[in-house]
Amino acid sequence: MIGYTAEEIIGQHFRVLFVAEDQRRGAPEQELRAAIATGRSEGEGWREERTGVHHSNFLETRRHWFTGTVPHDTKGTLNVLNLVEGDEVLVESPQHSFPPFVVHYAETFIVPASVGPYTIRPVHQPEKPFATIKAFVRNAAIDSD
């Protein structure tokens, strides 16, 4: 498990590896049913990884794996993202808050807090999942996700 020692993670329910939003929509149970039915389960989405940041710190980081269009929302806080897997992605604003732009592997980009909803998608059909790491300022609205 990424970022956890054996003592910290052994005995914990696997739900701790899912973000709150995915827990609410039943994603852990869906993944478990798929694994039982097919012998494996993998999919797109946020992977919770312990960052070593104490719960009282104000920064949060999350890694996201994807092969298609991913909706994001700044929720009123600055988002800093880095493309860590994949060659290039297109970042777009459904409300046309900014012109679409391409981000290449290892490039970092900033989405201002005022943008609100935006999407990220691979420019080309990927052969394997892409990944971004997103850092943002933690607040009560974000903690509930």
HELIX and SHEET records of a PDB file:
HELIX    1   1 ALA A    6  ILE A    9  1                                   4    
HELIX    2   2 PHE A   14  LEU A   17  5                                   4    
HELIX    3   3 ALA A   20  ARG A   24  1                                   5    
HELIX    4   4 ALA A   27  THR A   38  1                                  12    
HELIX    5   5 ALA A  113  VAL A  115  5                                   3    
HELIX    6   6 ALA A  140  ASP A  143  1                                   4    
SHEET    1   A 5 GLY A  45  ARG A  47  0                                        
SHEET    2   A 5 LEU A  59  PHE A  66 -1                                        
SHEET    3   A 5 PHE A 130  VAL A 137 -1                                        
SHEET    4   A 5 ASN A  79  GLU A  85 -1                                        
SHEET    5   A 5 THR A 108  VAL A 111 -1                                        
SHEET    1   B 4 VAL A  70  ASP A  73  0                                        
SHEET    2   B 4 PRO A 117  PRO A 122 -1                                        
SHEET    3   B 4 GLU A  88  GLU A  92 -1                                        
SHEET    4   B 4 PHE A 101  HIS A 104 -1                                        
END                                                                             
